[in-house]
Amino acid sequence: MKNNEGKTISEGDGPKTMWTIDYKKCNVCGECVDACDIRLLKIVDKRIVITSQINCNWCGDCADACASDAIVLT
């Protein structure tokens, strides 16, 4: 399985849930970056990326802050 960073993770390596960004909906406003208390989101090459799926605490603040509903926790 590949995460949204394009890195391959094997069963048991990654988190039990994942989040994805629908880049067709995302306008790169940065509200999700500001909402992440543990600073795992950043803007790289005009795209929102997560620096670590494993360190994410799955609070959902990023998804809640996204006015365009581009972030989905699964």
C-alpha positions in Angstrom: 0.0 0.0 0.0 1.2 3.5 -0.8 0.5 6.5 1.4 -0.2 10.0 0.0 3.5 10.7 0.1 4.1 7.9 -2.4 5.9 5.8 0.1 5.2 2.1 0.3 4.1 0.8 3.7 3.4 -2.7 4.6 0.5 -4.1 6.7 1.1 -3.2 10.4 3.7 -0.5 9.6 1.2 2.4 9.1 -1.7 3.8 11.0 -5.0 2.0 11.2 -6.6 4.8 9.3 -5.3 7.1 6.6 -6.3 10.5 5.3 -6.3 11.7 1.8 -6.6 15.0 0.0 -8.7 15.5 -3.1 -6.4 17.8 -4.9 -9.2 18.7 -7.3 -11.1 20.3 -4.4 -8.1 21.7 -2.5 -7.4 25.4 -3.1 -4.2 25.3 -0.9 -5.6 28.0 1.4 -3.5 26.6 4.3 -6.3 26.5 6.9 -5.6 22.8 7.5 -1.9 23.6 8.0 -2.8 26.2 10.7 -5.4 23.8 12.3 -2.9 21.0 12.8 -1.7 21.3 16.4 1.2 18.9 15.9 2.4 20.6 12.7 2.3 17.6 10.4 0.9 19.5 7.4 2.8 21.8 5.2 2.6 23.3 1.7 5.1 21.9 -0.8 5.1 22.8 -4.5 1.7 24.4 -4.1 0.2 21.3 -2.6 -0.8 20.3 1.0 1.2 17.3 2.2 1.4 15.4 5.5 4.9 14.9 6.9 4.0 11.7 8.7 0.8 9.6 8.6 2.2 7.5 11.6 2.6 10.5 13.9 -0.9 11.9 13.1 -3.2 11.7 16.1 -6.4 11.6 13.9 -8.1 14.4 15.7 -9.8 15.6 12.5 -9.0 19.3 13.0 -7.5 19.5 9.5 -10.6 18.1 7.9 -12.8 20.3 10.0 -10.9 23.4 8.9 -11.1 22.6 5.3 -13.9 24.7 3.8 -13.7 22.9 0.5 -14.1 19.4 2.1 -10.9 18.2 0.4 -9.5 16.3 3.3 -11.1 12.9 4.1 -10.1 10.7 7.0 -10.7 7.0 6.2 
